[in-house]
Every structure is written in structure tokens, then in C-alpha cells.
Amino acid sequence: MPDVKTTFAFSVIEEKSVLHLLLNLQKKKLQAKLLHTCAYGIYKPLTKIFNRCISDGVFPQTFKYAKVIPIFKSGDKTECTNYSPVSILSSLSKILEKLLHDQLMSIF
């Protein structure tokens, strides 16, 4: 019978991974442009924050906020049911989620 690992723990996030994601953000939004511009100055403290989130098992409350924008589908524009909500998340939350997603996918 194959050896099955029964526990999982997130690994420490490396600074180079955070820097890579900061430098490769799509610069369509002001927040992403700012993070990209400041990447070399913020990647080390940001890595410490992300690793602290992992060690404490806490996803920061501010990362959970989203701006919800209604997108028109079709039909009568005065009908609320003809719109779909789209959530715009913080770029920092997307970076942390990407780092955690990559670790999870490596075991599947």
C-alpha cells in the first residue's frame, strides 16, 4: 500500500516568490501599478507579513473586503436581475492566495 501523508502544513514563503508576483502584476489598476513600482522596497516586509499569516493561521480581515460592481448581462437595464455581481479583491489578497494555492496544488 502506498505511503499516504496524513498531515499538511504550509511551507515558509520565500522572498523571491513574493517579489516575482509583485513584478508580474497586471498593471491595469492603480493599486497594482503602485505595488509593482514599490516591489523592491516592500517585498521583504510583505513576505514577513504573509509568513506570519501562515504561522498564525489567520487571513487578514482587510484582505477579505471586496468592491462589488454590477455588470449588465442583457435585457431591461432597469431590472436588477439583469446584472451579475463581480467582486474586485485587493491585489495583496490575490498575491497571498496565489502563494497558498501553489503550495496546495503541489500536493494534489
Secondary structure, DSSP 4 states (H G I P E B T S, - for coil): ---------PPPPPHHHHHHHHHTS-TTSHHHHHHHHTHHHHHHHHHHHHHHHHHHT---GGGG-EEEEEEE-SS-TT-GGGEEEEEEE-HHHHHHHHHHHHHHHHH-
